[in-house]
Amino acid sequence: MFNKNSLYISICIYLIIAVSILYYKPSFIFSDKGKKKLKTFGTGSKKNKSIFPLWFILFIIGIFIYVFISCVFSRNTDITSI
């Protein structure tokens, strides 16, 4: 279940995605026009709140990347062991 190669590849892909999100600064994560301030978690009428803050998006992306890479590596090892 736990493969070091899949963990390292998952971390590399995660870091690339995290850096690209911070570089491009999408408007659904950043609040002001200069895009220097992150939106906070919550709902309401204020424009500086979001139900998808940066920490939540990165957490979900990290889980999906690791599960996907682990599935790919487990298939490759099953095929080569036959």
C-alpha positions in Angstrom: 0.0 0.0 0.0 2.7 2.5 0.9 5.3 3.0 -1.8 8.1 5.5 -1.4 8.2 6.3 -5.1 4.5 7.2 -5.1 5.0 9.4 -2.1 7.9 11.3 -3.6 6.1 11.8 -6.9 2.9 12.9 -5.1 4.9 15.5 -3.1 6.5 16.8 -6.3 3.2 17.1 -8.1 1.6 18.7 -5.0 4.4 21.3 -4.7 4.1 22.2 -8.4 0.4 22.7 -8.2 0.7 24.7 -4.9 3.4 27.0 -6.4 1.4 27.5 -9.6 -1.8 28.4 -7.6 0.2 31.0 -5.6 1.9 32.3 -8.7 -1.3 32.8 -10.8 -3.4 34.0 -7.8 -7.0 33.1 -9.0 -9.7 35.5 -7.9 -11.7 32.8 -6.1 -8.9 32.4 -3.6 -7.5 36.0 -3.3 -9.8 38.9 -2.2 -8.4 42.3 -3.2 -7.6 43.7 -6.6 -3.9 43.5 -6.0 -4.4 39.8 -5.0 -2.2 40.0 -2.0 -4.8 39.0 0.6 -6.2 35.5 0.9 -10.0 35.0 1.4 -11.0 33.6 4.7 -13.1 30.6 5.3 -16.8 31.3 5.7 -20.0 32.4 4.1 -21.7 35.7 4.1 -22.2 38.9 2.2 -18.6 40.1 2.5 -16.4 39.6 -0.6 -13.4 38.4 1.4 -15.0 35.1 2.4 -15.0 31.8 0.5 -16.1 28.2 1.1 -13.0 27.1 -0.7 -10.0 28.8 1.0 -6.4 28.0 -0.1 -5.7 25.6 2.7 -8.8 23.5 2.0 -8.1 23.4 -1.8 -4.5 22.3 -1.2 -5.6 19.6 1.4 -8.1 18.1 -1.1 -5.7 18.2 -4.0 -3.0 16.5 -1.9 -5.3 13.6 -1.0 -6.5 13.2 -4.6 -2.9 13.3 -6.0 -1.7 10.7 -3.5 -4.6 8.3 -4.1 -4.3 8.6 -7.9 -0.5 8.1 -7.9 -0.8 5.1 -5.5 -3.4 3.5 -7.7 -1.2 4.0 -10.8 1.8 2.5 -9.0 -0.1 -0.4 -7.6 -1.4 -1.3 -11.1 2.1 -1.2 -12.5 3.4 -3.5 -9.8 0.5 -6.0 -10.3 1.1 -6.1 -14.1 4.8 -6.6 -13.8 4.6 -9.3 -11.1 2.5 -11.6 -13.4 
